[in-house]
Amino acid sequence: MAISKRNDTAWDNVASVSGVAKASVANVIGVAAPSGSSDIVIRDVTTSVYNADTGSVTSIAVNLPSAGDGDFVIVILGLDWLNSSDVITTPSGWTRFLGPLGTNVSDTHIYTYYRAYTDTASSTQAFAVNTNLGDRGAIAWSFITENIDTSDPIGNTGSAIAAASSVTAPAVTATKAGTFFNVVAFDGSDGDPFSFSNSSFTMTVLTQLDAPSGGDGNSHISGAVAHANIGAGVSTNTTAVTAQVSDGILGVTFVLNRA
């Protein structure tokens, strides 16, 4: 027999047990946790670093995982940019669900996209730029998600901006069980490594990225992505994200809904 409830909460909606993420719980007081978890699975994480030192950028090439028919791909794009204007054109076949997030305080943008593939993905995707970026850089993460609700993939979202060495990514409530993400973009390549501190969840951090200065001498952008599983009706709580130095910094929270 496996656990069906904990403290009158359905096991599907439990995020953690005594501070331990549900995915890491094998049993509770000798009763086995359900096997074959239907939690969202993140795989084939692929990263991109782009240094725009030519001053005449027309697109940003984002590396993609080896996706095929039926795969659901997420792209998180961080851009070194100085105001709140929208400078990225969404490619055909993709849906933007956040962005542009950022102002002249953060001096960075975050854009997020998804695509449900019905064919084989190419190895890169060009994100067209509708203005001259000048000597600015970009970073990106892309990955395949399994067990996502493809008909309603995106839950609640929030963002915060600071001019400091840290930012508090806001709390949102998951309307459905799934996985929540905290993303940080920092104005300069010297922000990483970042630390993520959430009193309710242990965050899994993906590869941290920075686009360092090139021939232009400008320090571009650094950033990181972290995630944790969450139950329906549960708050993500706030996440304090700390950089190595002070500058413009943008913190984002969003939830992916589980199938």
C-alpha positions in Angstrom: 0.0 0.0 0.0 1.2 3.5 -0.9 0.5 6.9 0.7 -2.6 8.5 -0.7 -2.8 11.5 1.7 -0.7 13.3 4.3 -2.5 15.4 7.0 -5.7 15.2 4.9 -3.9 16.6 1.8 -3.9 14.5 -1.3 -0.4 13.1 -2.0 -0.4 14.7 -5.5 -0.7 18.1 -3.8 2.0 17.6 -1.3 5.2 19.6 -2.1 7.5 18.4 0.7 7.6 16.2 3.9 9.4 17.7 6.9 11.3 20.0 4.6 12.3 17.2 2.1 11.1 17.6 -1.5 8.4 15.0 -2.3 10.4 13.6 -5.2 13.1 12.6 -2.6 10.7 10.9 -0.2 10.7 7.1 -0.4 8.4 6.5 2.6 6.6 8.2 5.5 6.7 6.4 8.8 7.2 3.1 6.9 4.5 3.6 4.3 5.8 3.8 0.8 5.4 6.9 -1.3 3.8 6.3 -4.7 6.2 5.1 -7.4 6.2 6.2 -11.0 5.9 9.8 -10.1 4.0 12.0 -12.5 6.0 15.1 -11.6 7.3 17.2 -14.5 10.6 15.9 -15.8 13.2 18.4 -17.2 15.7 16.8 -19.5 18.2 17.6 -22.2 19.0 21.1 -20.9 20.9 23.0 -23.5 22.5 26.4 -23.0 23.6 29.4 -25.2 25.9 32.3 -24.7 25.9 35.2 -27.2 28.4 38.0 -27.2 27.2 40.9 -29.5 30.4 42.7 -30.2 29.7 43.6 -33.8 27.1 46.3 -33.1 24.8 45.0 -35.9 22.9 42.1 -34.5 19.8 40.9 -36.4 19.1 37.7 -34.5 20.1 35.6 -31.5 20.8 32.0 -32.2 19.5 29.8 -29.3 20.7 26.2 -29.1 17.9 23.6 -28.8 17.8 20.1 -27.4 17.2 17.2 -29.7 13.4 17.4 -29.7 11.1 15.4 -31.9 7.4 14.8 -32.5 5.5 15.2 -29.2 8.2 17.0 -27.2 7.3 20.1 -25.3 10.3 22.6 -25.3 10.8 25.6 -23.0 13.2 28.5 -23.9 14.3 31.0 -21.3 16.2 33.9 -22.8 18.1 36.6 -20.9 19.1 39.8 -22.8 21.4 42.7 -21.9 19.1 45.6 -22.7 18.7 49.1 -21.2 15.0 49.8 -21.1 11.5 48.2 -21.1 11.0 48.1 -24.9 10.2 44.8 -26.6 13.1 44.0 -29.0 12.6 40.3 -29.7 10.2 38.9 -32.4 8.6 35.6 -31.4 9.5 33.0 -34.0 6.9 31.1 -35.9 5.6 28.0 -34.0 6.6 29.4 -30.6 4.4 31.0 -27.9 5.8 33.7 -25.6 4.4 33.5 -22.1 6.6 36.1 -20.4 8.4 39.1 -21.5 9.7 41.5 -22.0 10.4 41.7 -18.3 12.9 44.4 -17.3 13.5 48.1 -17.2 16.3 50.7 -17.2 16.8 49.7 -13.5 17.6 46.0 -14.2 19.2 46.8 -17.6 18.3 43.2 -18.5 15.3 41.5 -20.0 13.9 38.0 -19.5 11.7 36.3 -22.2 10.2 32.8 -22.0 8.7 30.7 -24.7 7.3 27.2 -25.3 6.7 25.0 -28.3 4.9 21.7 -28.7 6.8 19.9 -31.6 5.0 17.9 -34.2 8.2 17.3 -36.1 11.9 17.2 -35.5 13.5 20.3 -34.1 16.5 22.0 -35.7 19.6 22.3 -33.5 19.2 26.1 -33.2 16.3 28.7 -33.3 16.9 32.2 -34.4 15.1 34.9 -32.3 15.0 38.0 -34.5 16.0 41.3 -33.0 13.9 44.3 -34.2 16.5 47.0 -33.2 20.2 47.4 -33.1 21.4 45.8 -29.9 24.8 47.4 -30.2 27.5 45.7 -28.1 25.2 43.6 -25.9 25.0 40.0 -25.0 22.4 37.3 -24.3 22.2 33.9 -22.5 19.6 31.2 -22.9 18.4 27.8 -21.5 16.3 25.4 -23.4 15.0 22.0 -22.3 12.4 19.3 -22.9 9.6 18.9 -20.3 7.8 15.6 -19.7 4.4 15.2 -17.9 3.4 18.8 -18.6 -0.2 19.9 -19.2 0.1 20.8 -22.9 -3.4 22.2 -23.0 -2.7 24.5 -20.1 1.0 24.6 -19.5 1.6 27.9 -17.7 0.4 28.8 -14.2 0.9 32.0 -12.2 3.9 34.3 -12.7 5.6 37.2 -11.0 8.7 39.4 -11.3 10.8 41.9 -9.2 13.6 44.3 -10.0 16.3 45.8 -7.9 19.6 47.7 -8.2 21.5 45.7 -5.6 23.4 42.5 -5.1 20.2 40.5 -4.5 16.5 40.4 -5.6 13.5 38.6 -4.1 11.7 36.6 -6.7 8.0 36.9 -5.7 5.8 34.2 -4.3 3.0 32.9 -6.5 0.4 30.2 -5.8 0.3 27.2 -8.0 -3.3 26.7 -9.2 -2.3 23.2 -10.3 0.4 20.8 -9.2 3.6 21.2 -11.2 7.1 22.8 -11.2 7.9 26.4 -10.4 11.0 28.2 -11.7 13.0 31.2 -10.4 15.0 33.0 -13.1 17.6 35.7 -12.5 19.2 38.1 -15.0 22.0 40.4 -13.8 23.5 43.4 -15.6 27.0 42.3 -16.0 28.9 39.1 -16.4 30.2 39.2 -12.8 27.0 38.3 -11.1 27.5 34.6 -11.0 27.6 32.2 -9.2 24.2 33.1 -7.7 22.6 31.6 -4.6 18.9 30.7 -4.3 17.3 30.6 -0.8 13.7 29.6 -0.3 12.5 28.7 3.2 9.9 26.2 1.8 11.7 24.4 -1.0 15.1 23.0 -2.0 15.9 24.5 -5.4 17.6 22.6 -8.2 19.9 25.0 -10.0 20.6 24.6 -13.7 23.9 25.6 -15.3 24.7 29.2 -14.5 25.7 31.4 -17.4 27.5 34.6 -18.2 28.2 36.5 -21.4 31.5 38.2 -20.6 32.9 41.3 -22.2 34.3 40.9 -25.7 36.3 43.3 -27.8 34.0 46.1 -26.8 35.1 46.0 -23.2 31.5 45.9 -22.0 30.5 43.4 -19.3 27.3 41.9 -20.6 24.9 39.7 -18.6 24.9 36.7 -16.2 22.0 34.6 -15.0 20.7 31.4 -13.5 17.6 29.2 -13.4 16.4 27.1 -10.5 13.3 25.0 -10.0 11.3 22.8 -7.6 8.1 20.7 -7.7 5.0 22.1 -6.1 1.5 20.9 -5.2 -1.8 22.5 -6.2 -2.9 25.4 -4.1 0.6 25.8 -2.6 2.6 29.0 -2.5 6.1 29.0 -3.9 7.1 31.4 -1.1 9.7 34.1 -2.0 13.1 33.2 -3.2 16.1 35.4 -2.3 18.6 35.3 -5.2 22.0 36.8 -4.4 24.7 37.8 -6.8 28.4 38.3 -6.2 28.3 42.1 -6.7 25.7 44.9 -7.0 24.1 46.1 -10.2 20.7 45.9 -11.9 19.1 42.5 -11.2 15.8 41.0 -12.3 14.1 38.0 -10.6 11.2 36.0 -12.1 8.9 33.3 -10.8 6.6 31.1 -13.0 4.8 27.8 -12.7 4.6 25.0 -15.2 1.4 22.9 -14.8 1.7 19.2 -14.5 -0.4 16.9 -16.7 
